[in-house]
Amino acid sequence: MMVAAVRVHKHGGPEVLTYEDVEVAAPGQGQIRIKQHACGINFIDTYFRMGMYPSPVGMPFVAGNEGAGEVTAVGAGVTDFKVGDRVAYVVGLGGYAAERLLPADRVVKMPDKISYEQAAGMMLKGMTAQYLIHRTFKVQKGTTVLMHAAAGGVGQILCQWANHLGATVIGTVGSKDKAELAKKNGCHHTILYRDEDFVARVKEITGGKLCDVVYDGIGKTTFPASLDCIRPLGLFASFGSASGPIEAFNINILQTKGSLFATRPTLNTYVAKREDLVATAKSLFDVVTGGAVKIPVTQTYKLKDAVKAHRDLEGRETTGSSILVP
């Protein structure tokens, strides 16, 4: 069957996103087909579009890495899902489409209390926040966290969650409006990084004690200054490159800054095992259905308007989560 989708035929700016019909086959062994109600938009989508990350399926490819919908067909060997089930996923590419095939072992069932729009706006960002604060560094009462881009998609979720766990949350933001937004989402202290020296402000806020962990999805422009915000033996978690990648650095810098730890984690590694995927998603669903973390889906675009969605995202015009609706 033919369905509407957004494909990339050549690498480049937002204009290379092409709205067109693609063929979706019947599900094969271990696959399910879903009708998508909402597709998530994430910064990683721009990396694939530009060619910063290579497409694992070659060219052309359907953009997008997450979504939510209902199962319309089940392939051989699939026992965990049936037609009509409400499901959500994070899977490399293929997300910007009205219908799609998925490997069943990469999909999770959604609780009734979670809407399709919420799920599409939170699976990648929310599960990223989950592993960052529960596994990369175990945030708890008394932890001091620095979150770069605190008003962004991962930022708003992580700030709420870390606050809920009893941490002191410091966030960098690009404007006063975004500072207000970060504060509404659990950020105790905001720093306007365009106007203020964030290292100096972190020292001031913490009384010189610095942070236990820095979560950085920005990359090039916040490094190596982020390391000056971390206490001895603390952790630098670099999980994204919104301003460009951090170039190779001399590892001895970690020694001179206080025997620091540094990691470049990815969600794929943390949820590679089925049981870890299910547990990570359940932890996220529980904290959302319990009300401790709210998922702000702030921008909704039609599937055919993916070009505008990417322009807004890269122009720092968005806050919270953005979704496409087929």
C-alpha positions as CSV (number, residue, x, y, z in Angstrom):
1,M,0.0,0.0,0.0
2,M,1.1,3.6,-0.6
3,V,1.2,6.1,2.3
4,A,2.4,9.7,2.7
5,A,5.9,10.1,4.1
6,V,8.8,12.6,4.2
7,R,12.0,11.4,2.6
8,V,15.5,12.6,2.1
9,H,17.0,12.0,-1.4
10,K,20.2,14.1,-0.8
11,H,21.8,15.6,2.3
12,G,21.4,19.3,3.0
13,G,19.2,21.9,4.7
14,P,15.5,21.5,5.7
15,E,14.5,22.0,2.0
16,V,15.7,18.5,1.1
17,L,12.8,17.0,3.1
18,T,10.4,15.7,0.4
19,Y,6.8,15.0,1.0
20,E,5.7,12.0,-1.2
21,D,4.0,8.6,-1.3
22,V,6.0,5.5,-0.3
23,E,5.2,1.8,-0.5
24,V,4.6,0.0,2.9
25,A,4.6,-3.8,2.6
26,A,2.8,-6.3,4.7
27,P,4.7,-7.1,7.9
28,G,7.3,-9.9,7.7
29,Q,8.7,-12.2,10.3
30,G,8.9,-10.4,13.7
31,Q,7.4,-7.2,12.3
32,I,4.2,-5.2,13.0
33,R,2.6,-2.4,10.9
34,I,1.2,0.6,12.6
35,K,-1.0,3.5,11.6
36,Q,0.8,6.5,13.1
37,H,-1.2,9.1,15.0
38,A,1.9,11.3,15.8
39,C,5.5,11.4,14.8
40,G,8.2,12.9,17.1
41,I,10.7,15.5,15.9
42,N,14.1,15.5,17.4
43,F,17.4,17.3,16.8
44,I,19.0,14.0,15.8
45,D,16.7,14.0,12.8
46,T,18.7,17.0,11.5
47,Y,21.9,15.1,11.9
48,F,20.7,12.3,9.6
49,R,19.3,14.9,7.1
50,M,22.6,16.7,6.9
51,G,24.6,13.5,6.6
52,M,26.4,14.1,10.0
53,Y,25.1,10.6,10.9
54,P,25.1,8.1,8.1
55,S,21.7,6.5,7.1
56,P,21.8,2.8,8.0
57,V,19.4,2.1,5.1
58,G,21.2,4.2,2.4
59,M,19.4,6.8,0.2
60,P,16.7,7.8,-0.1
61,F,15.4,7.3,3.5
62,V,12.3,8.3,5.4
63,A,13.3,10.7,8.2
64,G,12.3,10.5,11.8
65,N,13.1,8.2,14.8
66,E,10.1,8.0,17.0
67,G,6.3,7.9,16.9
68,A,3.1,6.4,18.3
69,G,0.1,4.8,16.8
70,E,-2.1,1.7,16.6
71,V,-1.2,-1.8,15.3
72,T,-2.9,-2.5,12.0
73,A,-1.2,-5.8,11.1
74,V,1.1,-8.4,12.8
75,G,3.7,-10.5,11.1
76,A,4.7,-14.2,11.7
77,G,6.2,-15.0,15.0
78,V,4.9,-11.9,16.8
79,T,3.1,-12.9,20.0
80,D,3.3,-9.7,22.2
81,F,1.1,-7.5,20.0
82,K,-2.3,-7.7,18.3
83,V,-4.2,-5.5,15.9
84,G,-5.6,-2.4,17.8
85,D,-2.8,-2.2,20.4
86,R,-1.7,1.3,21.2
87,V,2.1,1.4,20.8
88,A,5.1,3.8,20.8
89,Y,8.7,3.4,19.7
90,V,12.2,4.9,19.1
91,V,13.7,3.2,16.0
92,G,16.3,4.6,13.6
93,L,14.7,6.3,10.7
94,G,11.3,5.7,9.0
95,G,9.3,7.9,11.5
96,Y,7.9,10.6,9.3
97,A,5.2,8.5,7.7
98,A,1.4,7.9,8.0
99,E,2.0,4.1,8.3
100,R,5.1,2.1,8.8
101,L,6.7,-1.3,9.6
102,L,8.5,-1.8,12.8
103,P,10.5,-4.7,14.4
104,A,8.1,-5.8,17.2
105,D,10.9,-6.2,19.7
106,R,11.6,-2.4,19.5
107,V,8.1,-1.4,20.3
108,V,6.3,-0.9,23.7
109,K,2.7,-0.8,24.6
110,M,1.4,2.5,25.9
111,P,-0.7,3.0,29.1
112,D,-4.3,4.2,28.5
113,K,-3.5,7.5,30.3
114,I,-0.8,8.5,27.8
115,S,-2.0,10.1,24.5
116,Y,-0.4,9.4,21.1
117,E,0.7,13.0,21.0
118,Q,2.4,12.8,24.4
119,A,4.1,9.5,23.5
120,A,5.4,10.8,20.2
121,G,6.8,13.9,22.0
122,M,8.5,12.0,24.8
123,M,9.8,8.6,23.8
124,L,13.3,9.6,22.6
125,K,13.6,12.7,24.9
126,G,12.0,11.1,27.9
127,M,13.9,7.8,27.7
128,T,17.1,9.8,27.2
129,A,16.3,11.8,30.4
130,Q,15.6,8.5,32.2
131,Y,18.9,6.8,31.5
132,L,20.9,10.0,32.1
133,I,19.5,10.5,35.6
134,H,19.1,6.9,36.7
135,R,22.0,5.1,35.0
136,T,24.6,7.4,33.5
137,F,24.7,9.3,36.9
138,K,22.3,8.3,39.7
139,V,20.6,11.6,40.6
140,Q,19.2,11.7,44.1
141,K,18.4,14.1,47.0
142,G,21.3,16.4,47.4
143,T,22.7,16.1,43.9
144,T,23.5,19.3,42.0
145,V,22.8,19.1,38.3
146,L,23.7,21.5,35.5
147,M,21.4,21.1,32.4
148,H,22.4,22.9,29.3
149,A,19.4,24.0,27.1
150,A,17.1,23.6,30.1
151,A,14.0,24.8,28.1
152,G,14.6,22.3,25.3
153,G,12.9,18.9,24.8
154,V,15.2,16.8,26.9
155,G,15.9,19.8,29.2
156,Q,12.3,20.3,30.3
157,I,11.8,16.6,31.1
158,L,15.1,16.2,32.8
159,C,14.7,19.3,35.0
160,Q,11.3,18.1,36.2
161,W,12.5,14.6,36.9
162,A,15.7,15.6,38.7
163,N,13.7,18.1,40.8
164,H,11.3,15.3,41.6
165,L,14.2,13.2,42.8
166,G,15.3,16.0,45.2
167,A,18.2,17.4,43.2
168,T,19.2,21.1,42.9
169,V,18.8,21.9,39.2
170,I,20.7,24.7,37.5
171,G,19.9,25.3,33.8
172,T,21.4,27.4,31.0
173,V,18.9,29.0,28.6
174,G,19.0,31.5,25.6
175,S,16.4,34.0,26.6
176,K,14.3,35.4,29.5
177,D,11.2,33.6,28.1
178,K,13.1,30.3,28.1
179,A,14.3,31.0,31.7
180,E,10.7,31.3,32.8
181,L,9.8,28.1,31.0
182,A,12.7,26.2,32.6
183,K,11.7,27.5,36.1
184,K,8.1,26.3,35.5
185,N,9.6,22.9,34.7
186,G,11.6,22.4,37.9
187,C,14.8,24.4,37.3
188,H,15.8,26.1,40.5
189,H,18.4,28.5,39.0
190,T,18.6,29.7,35.4
191,I,21.6,31.2,33.6
192,L,21.2,33.3,30.4
193,Y,24.2,31.9,28.6
194,R,24.2,34.7,26.0
195,D,24.5,37.4,28.6
196,E,26.3,35.7,31.5
197,D,29.4,33.7,32.1
198,F,27.8,30.3,33.0
199,V,30.9,29.0,34.8
200,A,31.1,32.1,37.0
201,R,27.3,31.9,37.7
202,V,27.6,28.1,38.6
203,K,30.4,28.9,41.1
204,E,28.2,31.7,42.6
205,I,25.1,29.6,42.8
206,T,26.8,26.6,44.4
207,G,29.1,28.7,46.7
208,G,32.1,27.3,44.9
209,K,31.1,23.6,45.4
210,L,30.2,23.2,41.7
211,C,28.0,20.4,40.2
212,D,28.0,16.7,40.6
213,V,27.1,16.2,36.9
214,V,26.7,18.3,33.8
215,Y,24.3,17.1,31.1
216,D,25.2,18.7,27.8
217,G,23.3,18.2,24.5
218,I,24.9,21.4,23.0
219,G,28.5,20.2,22.3
220,K,31.0,22.5,20.7
221,T,30.1,25.9,22.2
222,T,29.7,24.7,25.8
223,F,33.0,22.7,25.9
224,P,35.4,22.8,27.6
225,A,33.8,25.4,29.9
226,S,31.3,22.8,31.2
227,L,34.3,21.0,32.8
228,D,34.9,24.0,35.0
229,C,31.4,23.6,36.5
230,I,32.0,20.1,37.8
231,R,33.3,19.2,41.3
232,P,36.3,16.8,41.6
233,L,35.4,13.2,40.6
234,G,32.2,14.5,39.0
235,L,30.7,13.5,35.6
236,F,30.5,15.2,32.2
237,A,27.7,13.6,30.2
238,S,27.8,14.8,26.6
239,F,24.7,13.4,24.9
240,G,24.2,15.7,21.9
241,S,25.8,18.2,19.5
242,A,23.3,20.9,18.7
243,S,26.1,23.5,18.2
244,G,28.4,21.0,16.4
245,P,30.5,18.1,17.7
246,I,33.2,18.4,20.4
247,E,36.5,17.8,18.6
248,A,39.0,15.4,19.9
249,F,40.4,16.7,23.2
250,N,43.5,15.9,25.3
251,I,42.2,13.5,27.9
252,N,44.7,15.0,30.4
253,I,42.3,17.9,30.7
254,L,40.1,15.6,32.9
255,Q,43.0,15.2,35.3
256,T,43.7,18.9,35.6
257,K,40.0,19.7,36.2
258,G,39.8,17.3,39.1
259,S,39.9,13.7,38.0
260,L,36.7,14.0,36.2
261,F,34.7,11.3,34.4
262,A,33.4,12.0,30.9
263,T,31.0,9.9,28.8
264,R,29.2,10.1,25.4
265,P,26.2,8.0,26.0
266,T,23.4,7.1,23.5
267,L,19.9,5.8,24.0
268,N,20.5,3.0,21.6
269,T,23.2,1.5,23.8
270,Y,21.2,1.9,27.0
271,V,18.0,0.2,25.5
272,A,19.8,-2.4,23.3
273,K,18.3,-5.3,25.3
274,R,14.6,-5.7,25.1
275,E,14.3,-5.8,28.9
276,D,16.1,-2.5,29.3
277,L,13.9,-0.9,26.7
278,V,10.7,-2.1,28.5
279,A,12.0,-1.0,31.9
280,T,13.2,2.4,30.6
281,A,9.8,3.1,29.0
282,K,7.9,1.9,32.1
283,S,9.9,4.2,34.3
284,L,9.1,7.1,32.0
285,F,5.4,6.2,31.7
286,D,5.1,5.8,35.5
287,V,6.6,9.3,36.2
288,V,4.3,10.9,33.6
289,T,1.1,9.1,34.6
290,G,1.9,9.9,38.2
291,G,2.1,13.6,37.4
292,A,5.7,14.2,38.5
293,V,6.7,14.9,34.9
294,K,4.5,16.7,32.4
295,I,5.3,16.4,28.7
296,P,5.0,19.8,26.9
297,V,4.1,19.2,23.3
298,T,4.4,22.8,22.3
299,Q,4.6,22.7,18.5
300,T,2.4,20.5,16.3
301,Y,2.9,20.5,12.5
302,K,1.2,18.6,9.7
303,L,3.4,15.9,8.2
304,K,3.6,17.9,4.9
305,D,5.1,20.8,6.9
306,A,8.3,18.9,8.0
307,V,10.5,21.5,6.3
308,K,9.1,24.3,8.5
309,A,9.4,22.1,11.6
310,H,13.1,21.6,10.9
311,R,13.7,25.3,10.2
312,D,12.0,26.2,13.5
313,L,14.0,23.5,15.4
314,E,17.4,24.6,14.0
315,G,16.5,28.3,14.4
316,R,16.0,27.7,18.2
317,E,12.4,28.8,17.7
318,T,10.9,25.8,19.5
319,T,10.6,24.8,23.2
320,G,9.6,21.5,24.7
321,S,8.6,18.8,22.2
322,S,7.5,19.1,18.6
323,I,5.4,16.5,16.7
324,L,4.2,15.9,13.1
325,V,0.6,14.7,12.6
326,P,-0.1,12.6,9.4
